[in-house]
Amino acid sequence: MKNAICLLLFCLLLQGCFGYKNFDTKNKSYVSGQYYKIKQDKKFEKVKFLKSDSANLMVLRHGKEKIIPIADVKAVKVRKFSVVKTALIYPALIAAGTVFIFTGLSL
């Protein structure tokens, strides 16, 4: 039981403070330096946007520049800071971990 709780706390602790939300490319423009998830075929790729021209997006993926044709982009999600994850989940995890450590040590 303790191992399961430790595993659950560890997995939740590894979650980031950021989430991705859908991005409407027709009404908004890309921001240089912003992180996006871009779907080309069936998978989303996490990339950092560098610049674009009329037909291509230049992004940074795994430290390498990559050119993506705009016609191949199926969906785009933009990275947003999540106040809920930061303000609620982390203090709750710290409190639960502290209680778990102190009750586990007293047994």
C-alpha positions as CSV (number, residue, x, y, z in Angstrom):
1,M,0.0,0.0,0.0
2,K,2.8,2.4,0.9
3,N,4.5,1.7,-2.4
4,A,1.4,2.5,-4.3
5,I,0.9,5.8,-2.5
6,C,4.6,6.7,-3.1
7,L,4.3,5.8,-6.8
8,L,1.1,7.9,-7.1
9,L,2.7,10.9,-5.3
10,F,5.8,10.6,-7.5
11,C,3.8,10.5,-10.7
12,L,1.8,13.5,-9.7
13,L,4.9,15.4,-8.7
14,L,6.4,15.0,-12.1
15,Q,3.4,16.7,-13.7
16,G,4.4,20.2,-15.0
17,C,2.8,23.5,-14.2
18,F,1.9,23.9,-17.9
19,G,-1.0,22.7,-20.0
20,Y,-1.7,22.9,-23.7
21,K,-4.9,24.6,-25.1
22,N,-6.2,24.6,-28.7
23,F,-4.8,27.4,-30.8
24,D,-6.8,28.9,-33.7
25,T,-4.3,29.7,-36.4
26,K,-6.8,31.6,-38.5
27,N,-7.5,34.3,-35.9
28,K,-4.2,34.4,-34.1
29,S,-0.5,34.5,-35.2
30,Y,2.4,32.5,-33.8
31,V,4.6,34.1,-31.2
32,S,8.4,33.7,-31.6
33,G,9.9,31.8,-28.7
34,Q,6.5,30.3,-27.6
35,Y,6.1,26.5,-27.2
36,Y,3.5,24.7,-29.3
37,K,2.3,21.2,-29.9
38,I,1.9,20.7,-33.7
39,K,0.0,17.8,-35.2
40,Q,1.1,16.8,-38.7
41,D,0.1,13.2,-39.2
42,K,-1.2,11.3,-36.1
43,K,1.2,12.6,-33.4
44,F,1.7,15.9,-31.7
45,E,5.2,17.2,-31.6
46,K,6.4,19.7,-28.9
47,V,8.2,22.5,-30.6
48,K,9.5,26.0,-30.0
49,F,8.4,28.4,-32.7
50,L,11.1,30.5,-34.3
51,K,9.7,32.2,-37.4
52,S,7.4,31.6,-40.4
53,D,6.9,32.7,-44.0
54,S,3.8,32.3,-46.2
55,A,4.2,28.5,-46.6
56,N,6.4,27.2,-43.8
57,L,7.0,27.3,-40.1
58,M,10.5,27.1,-38.7
59,V,10.6,25.5,-35.3
60,L,13.1,24.1,-32.9
61,R,12.7,20.4,-31.9
62,H,15.2,18.6,-29.7
63,G,17.7,21.4,-30.3
64,K,17.5,21.2,-34.1
65,E,15.8,23.5,-36.5
66,K,12.9,21.9,-38.5
67,I,10.8,23.4,-41.3
68,I,7.2,22.4,-41.3
69,P,4.9,23.2,-44.3
70,I,1.8,25.0,-43.1
71,A,-0.3,22.8,-45.4
72,D,0.7,19.7,-43.4
73,V,-0.3,21.1,-40.0
74,K,-3.5,19.4,-38.8
75,A,-3.9,21.0,-35.4
76,V,-2.0,23.3,-33.1
77,K,-2.0,23.7,-29.3
78,V,-0.3,26.5,-27.4
79,R,1.4,26.0,-24.0
80,K,-0.2,27.9,-21.2
81,F,0.7,28.3,-17.5
82,S,-1.8,26.5,-15.3
83,V,-2.5,28.3,-12.0
84,V,-4.7,25.4,-10.8
85,K,-1.9,22.9,-11.1
86,T,0.6,25.2,-9.4
87,A,-1.6,26.6,-6.6
88,L,-3.6,23.5,-5.7
89,I,-1.9,20.3,-6.7
90,Y,1.6,21.0,-5.5
91,P,0.8,22.2,-1.9
92,A,-1.6,19.3,-1.6
93,L,1.1,16.8,-2.7
94,I,3.6,18.3,-0.3
95,A,1.1,18.1,2.6
96,A,0.2,14.5,1.7
97,G,3.9,13.5,1.3
98,T,4.7,15.1,4.6
99,V,1.9,13.3,6.4
100,F,2.9,10.0,4.7
101,I,6.6,10.4,5.7
102,F,5.8,11.2,9.3
103,T,3.2,8.5,9.7
104,G,5.4,6.0,7.9
105,L,8.4,6.8,10.2
106,S,6.4,6.5,13.4
107,L,5.3,2.9,12.7
